[in-house]
Amino acid sequence: TGAGGFGDLLAAGLRQVDAKVATADKLMQAFAEGDAIPIHQVTLALEQARLAVEMTVQVRARLVETYRDFMNMQL
């Protein structure tokens, strides 16, 4: 049902990144409080969050670069 636009796609992606960061934060906090959470689960969640944020930064950089290229085009 691809009725959404590009902005909706970006917003959904940012929500997913936020969810990964929140999950990693919760797991890390629970581990620090002494809950029975395996360290590998915490490490995996932190790495997934780091990669998601890094990818988001790269997408943003590409979008800004593309915008600047369009703005500098001769008409």
Residue pairs with C-beta under 8 A, 6 or more apart in sequence:
4 12
13 56
13 59
14 56
16 52
17 49
17 52
17 53
17 55
17 56
20 45
20 48
20 49
20 52
21 49
21 52
21 53
23 45
23 49
24 42
24 45
24 46
24 48
24 49
27 37
27 41
27 42
27 45
27 46
28 42
28 45
28 46
30 37
31 37
31 39
31 42
